[in-house]
Amino acid sequence: MTVPVAGVDGCRAGWVVVVARGVEAALHVVPRFADVLDVAAQARVIGVDMPIGFLDRAEPGGRECDRRARGLLGSPRACSVFSPPVRAALRQTTYTAALAANRASSAGGLGLSLQCFNLFLKMREVDAVLRRAGAAAARVREVHPELAFRALAEAPAGLAWAKSCATGRARRAALLRGVYPGVDRALAARPRGAAVDDVLDAFAVCWSAARVARGVGVRLPPRPPRDARGLRMEIWY
């Protein structure tokens, strides 16, 4: 029996949510991550393209799952996997303070990218919801869309074209069309505040969530560590 699953990606308007049962998928955009759990209340697995679980001390290359994901993607897609902040840095509200907190967490003085800092609000939102969601939090898994596209394309080296260019977007849409025939309608009807890239990534994450629900998803690393709050630091595809 096909069970419902969901894929989630952050967007300017909040969160893009694709809820699917088999090949049938519906697109939603909600303002808060707490709303995701309501929209996807029936989903057995909810995949989200956002870091879950944070180190207390910065390590070169980030968490083990980040390093493994980059190793699989290789050049040039490895750059799509950024190193999340340490938890002390995540609490900071300016880039200067966050950078200082991240550097202070380890002897190596490891820094933090501005790209990563720009996602702090989203990361804090997911972290807060999962910490108070109780049993519902177990349904939420971190998924990286580029790993999903790599698996969809059966391309060990990943996709050659970035999703920021027309060729890359067309290639990703074509891959998704093979499993979700309605992806083009969803792209055409997407609401304001949800970019094409956001919708494509949410569909890819949804595909990986379905793999997890069927018991065929791949977890990086196979035995993930937990952070100080008990959240598993892992990436699925």
N, C-alpha and C positions, 0 to 999 in steps of 0.2 A: 504494500500500500504506500502510495506517495504521500509524504508528510510535508506540511508547509515549512518553509525556511525563509530567512530574510538576509539581505545584504545592505550595508549602511556605509555611506561616505559623507564626510562633512562638506558643506557648501556655504555660499555667502548667506543664504536664507536660513541656514540651520543645518538640517540633515536630510540627505536623500535616502529614502528607504524603498527597496524593492522587495516585495513579499511575493513569493512564488510557491506554487504547488505543481510540480512537474514542469511542463513547458509554459504554463500559464503564469504570467507575472503582472503585478500591479505596481505602479509607481506612486509614491507619496513624498511630500516634502513637509517636514515638521520643524518647528522652531527650536525645540529642546530635545536633548538626548533622553530625558525621562519620557517624552512622548513616543519615542521609538519603541519602548517596551509595551506601550499601549497599542500602537499600530500593529506591532508584530507579536501580539499577545499569544497567538496560536502557534507561532513558529517554534519548531523543536530546537533549531540552532539559529542564532543571530550573529552573522559575521560583521565585523566593523573594521574599517581601515583607519585605525587610530591606536597608538601604543596603549597597552594594558600592562601594568606592573612596571615599577621603576627601581633602579638601583639606588643604594645609599651612597656608594662611592663610584665615581666615574671610572670606566674601564676603556682602554683603546678599542674603538670600533663599536662601543655600546654594549648592549646585552648580548648574550650568546646567540639568541635567535636572530638578532640583527646581523651579526657577523655571518651566520650560516645562510641567511637569505641573500646577502650580497655575494657570497661564494657561489650560490646556485645561479644567480642572475648574470654575474660576470659583467664585463664591459660591453655596452655603455649603460645598461639598465641598473647596475649596482648603485648608482648615485641616487636612485629613487628611494633608497632605504636610508633614512637619516637616523642618527643616534639620539634617542630620547634623553631628556634631562635627568639628573638625579632628583630625588624627591624634594630635597631642600631647595633646589633651583626652581622647581615647578611652582613653589609657593610665592615666588617673587613676581612683582608686577611691572618691573622695567627690565629691558634687555641688559643694561649695565649690572644691575643687582643679580640677575639670573646667571650671567656669565661669571661673575665673581663667586657666586655660591657653587657653581659647577666646578670651577677651577679649584676652589678650596676643599672640595670633597676628596681629592686624591693627590698623592705626591707628585704625579705627573702634570698637574695643573691643566687638565683637559678642558677645552672650551666647549662652546655651544654655538650652533649656527643660528643666524637670524631667522632662517626658514623655520627651524624648529621652534624658536620663541614665538613666532607668529601663530603657532597652533596651540599655545599654552591654554587658552580659554577652552578649546575643544577637549584637550587632554584632561584638564581639571574637571570638566563637566562629566566626562565618561567615568573618571576615577571616583567622583563623588556618588554618582548614581549606582555604580557597581558595589561600592562599599555599604550602601544601605538597601540594596535590592534583595538581599537574602538569597533564597534558593533560585530566584530568577537570574541571578548573576551567572550561574553555572551554564546558562544557555548562550552566553555571549562569548565569542571567540575573536581574537585578533587575527585578521586576514590581510595579507598584502596583495593588492590587485595585480601587480606585475608578475607575481608568482603564479597567480591564477591564469593570466594570459599566456604565460610560458607553458603551463600544463595544457591549456586548451589548444595551443598551437603545436603541441608536442615538439617544441623547439628547445633542446637543451641549452642553447646559447641565449634564449630569450628573444624578444622581438627587436628587430634592427631599428625600427622607427619609433621615436618618442610619441606619446599621445598628444603632445603640444603641437604637432604638425598635422596637416590634413591627411597625409598618407598614413600616419600612425593611427589616427582616429578611425579612418576607413578600415584599416586592417583589423582593429579591435572590434569594431561594429560587425564586421563580417564573421569573425570568430563567434561572437555572441549570438548572431542570427541563427547559427546552427543549433543552438540549444534553447534560445528564447526568440521565437519567430516575431514576437511583438516588440522587439527592441527598437525598431525604427519608429513605430507609432509613439512609443514612450519618449524617444528623443525629440520628436516633432512637437509633442504636447507638453514638454517639460515646463514647469512654471518658472516665472522670473526668480532669479537667485539661485538657480540650479544650472550649472554649465554642462556642456556636452561631456567634458571629461568626468565630471562628478557622476553623471548618470551611467556612463560606461563602466566606471570603477565600481559603482554600487551593484550593477548587474554581474560583474566579474566576481565580486565578493559573495554575492548570492549563490553563484555557481559553486564556489568553494564551500559555502555553508551546506549546500546539498550533498557534497562529497563527504563532509564531516558527519552529517545525519545518516548517510548510508554506511558509515564505517570505513570509507576508503580515503578519507582525507589524510594528508601528510602533515605531521607536526614537527616544527623545528624549535628546540632540539627534541629528540624522542622522549627524554625525561627532563622536563623543564624545571628550573628552580622557581621558588616563590619569593616575592619581595617581602618587605617587612610587614606589609598589611595582609599578607596571605594570598595575593593575586599571582597567578602563574604567568611567568614571563616567557611567552611562546608565540610563534607565528604559524598559522595554518594556511594550507592551500589545497 
